[in-house]
Amino acid sequence: MKIIWIKKLNFKFLIGLSLFCIAAGVVNNLRAPEGKTVEWIGGQEVLEKPE
């Protein structure tokens, strides 16, 4: 079975679209109010285990 459809994909366009989406997410996070921003590095705080 030949995969002909992969030749029709424009990889430059897909990479550009991915970079645009990442940039739009960063800009959106910077514009959001303080309570609704996302912490990009570090993730959620680890909670202590209950005894």
N, CA, C and O of each residue as an XYZ file, in Angstrom:
204
protein
N       0.844     -1.184      0.000
C       0.000      0.000      0.000
C       0.890      1.248      0.000
O       1.694      1.440      0.912
N       0.748      2.064     -0.991
C       1.547      3.276     -1.085
C       0.874      4.415     -0.339
O      -0.348      4.564     -0.341
N       1.718      5.210      0.297
C       1.200      6.378      1.013
C       1.471      7.601      0.150
O       2.526      8.227      0.244
N       0.502      7.925     -0.689
C       0.652      9.046     -1.612
C       0.298     10.365     -0.934
O       0.856     11.407     -1.280
N      -0.627     10.332      0.034
C      -1.107     11.565      0.649
C      -0.013     12.295      1.402
O      -0.099     13.512      1.571
N       1.019     11.590      1.863
C       2.081     12.257      2.628
C       2.893     13.184      1.731
O       3.482     14.148      2.221
N       2.935     12.916      0.440
C       3.642     13.802     -0.486
C       2.898     15.113     -0.680
O       3.503     16.121     -1.042
N       1.596     15.109     -0.444
C       0.794     16.306     -0.638
C       0.835     17.245      0.559
O       0.435     18.403      0.442
N       1.316     16.766      1.721
C       1.374     17.614      2.901
C       2.464     18.665      2.736
O       3.560     18.374      2.257
N       2.152     19.859      3.131
C       3.129     20.938      3.089
C       3.705     21.074      4.505
O       3.099     21.704      5.372
N       4.871     20.481      4.726
C       5.439     20.440      6.070
C       5.864     21.818      6.554
O       5.822     22.075      7.757
N       6.270     22.710      5.664
C       6.613     24.065      6.080
C       5.389     24.767      6.648
O       5.480     25.490      7.639
N       4.246     24.547      6.012
C       3.007     25.144      6.514
C       2.639     24.561      7.876
O       2.239     25.310      8.767
N       2.762     23.248      8.064
C       2.421     22.625      9.337
C       3.339     23.091     10.461
O       2.880     23.322     11.579
N       4.624     23.231     10.175
C       5.567     23.723     11.184
C       5.269     25.181     11.521
O       5.294     25.571     12.688
N       4.986     25.982     10.498
C       4.635     27.380     10.733
C       3.357     27.523     11.542
O       3.268     28.374     12.428
N       2.376     26.698     11.241
C       1.123     26.730     11.994
C       1.339     26.338     13.447
O       0.747     26.933     14.347
N       2.180     25.346     13.677
C       2.498     24.924     15.049
C       3.188     26.039     15.822
O       2.846     26.302     16.975
N       4.159     26.696     15.191
C       4.858     27.805     15.852
C       3.917     28.969     16.137
O       4.019     29.610     17.183
N       3.003     29.244     15.211
C       2.021     30.303     15.434
C       1.121     29.975     16.622
O       0.820     30.854     17.429
N       0.689     28.715     16.739
C      -0.181     28.319     17.853
C       0.539     28.441     19.192
O      -0.054     28.866     20.184
N       1.808     28.070     19.220
C       2.593     28.203     20.453
C       2.739     29.675     20.828
O       2.563     30.047     21.989
N       3.060     30.507     19.842
C       3.216     31.942     20.110
C       1.888     32.563     20.570
O       1.879     33.402     21.471
N       0.786     32.161     19.965
C      -0.520     32.688     20.368
C      -0.856     32.263     21.799
O      -1.450     33.042     22.545
N      -0.491     31.059     22.190
C      -0.718     30.604     23.559
C       0.084     31.398     24.571
O      -0.417     31.728     25.646
N       1.325     31.705     24.234
C       2.165     32.496     25.138
C       1.616     33.910     25.274
O       1.527     34.437     26.382
N       1.251     34.525     24.158
C       0.702     35.884     24.200
C      -0.608     35.901     24.973
O      -0.856     36.826     25.748
N      -1.442     34.900     24.775
C      -2.711     34.825     25.492
C      -2.480     34.693     26.994
O      -3.209     35.288     27.787
N      -1.469     33.917     27.388
C      -1.168     33.752     28.807
C      -0.648     35.056     29.412
O      -0.935     35.355     30.571
N       0.101     35.819     28.651
C       0.615     37.091     29.160
C      -0.493     38.129     29.315
O      -0.412     38.993     30.187
N      -1.517     38.052     28.486
C      -2.607     39.026     28.538
C      -3.672     38.664     29.565
O      -4.479     39.521     29.925
N      -3.703     37.442     30.044
C      -4.743     36.992     30.966
C      -4.572     37.646     32.336
O      -3.460     38.012     32.717
N      -5.674     37.794     33.076
C      -5.576     38.335     34.442
C      -4.705     37.422     35.321
O      -4.503     36.249     35.005
N      -4.203     37.974     36.415
C      -3.241     37.264     37.270
C      -3.788     35.925     37.779
O      -3.038     34.952     37.861
N      -5.055     35.860     38.114
C      -5.622     34.633     38.653
C      -5.831     33.531     37.622
O      -6.050     32.376     37.987
N      -5.767     33.874     36.346
C      -6.065     32.890     35.304
C      -4.860     32.533     34.447
O      -5.009     31.866     33.423
N      -3.672     32.963     34.847
C      -2.483     32.633     34.065
C      -2.019     31.224     34.369
O      -2.375     30.652     35.399
N      -1.235     30.674     33.483
C      -0.727     29.316     33.607
C       0.747     29.378     33.952
O       1.482     30.203     33.408
N       1.184     28.511     34.851
C       2.605     28.435     35.177
C       3.248     27.474     34.188
O       2.957     26.279     34.210
N       4.121     27.983     33.319
C       4.661     27.181     32.231
C       5.714     26.197     32.702
O       5.714     25.044     32.272
N       6.608     26.627     33.577
C       7.703     25.760     34.009
C       7.504     25.447     35.484
O       7.299     26.354     36.290
N       7.563     24.183     35.837
C       7.426     23.794     37.231
C       6.131     23.057     37.520
O       6.085     22.245     38.444
N       5.092     23.314     36.767
C       3.835     22.603     36.949
C       3.158     22.917     38.266
O       3.422     23.944     38.891
N       2.286     22.023     38.674
C       1.541     22.212     39.910
C       2.420     21.924     41.123
O       3.382     21.159     41.059
N       2.048     22.569     42.238
C       2.747     22.286     43.479
C       2.332     20.904     43.977
O       1.176     20.501     43.847
N       3.282     20.203     44.538
C       2.992     18.880     45.085
C       2.475     19.058     46.502
O       3.135     19.664     47.346
N       1.285     18.522     46.752
C       0.676     18.645     48.070
C       1.197     17.561     49.009
O       1.576     16.468     48.588
N       1.202     17.904     50.285
C       1.645     16.921     51.274
C       0.606     15.807     51.408
O      -0.595     16.037     51.267
N       1.095     14.595     51.682
C       0.174     13.477     51.880
C      -0.450     13.582     53.272
O       0.248     13.846     54.250
N      -1.771     13.374     53.358
C      -2.398     13.401     54.687
C      -1.950     12.212     55.525
O      -1.668     11.133     55.004
N      -1.891     12.433     56.826
C      -1.444     11.349     57.714
C      -2.554     10.407     58.061
O      -2.340      9.445     58.798
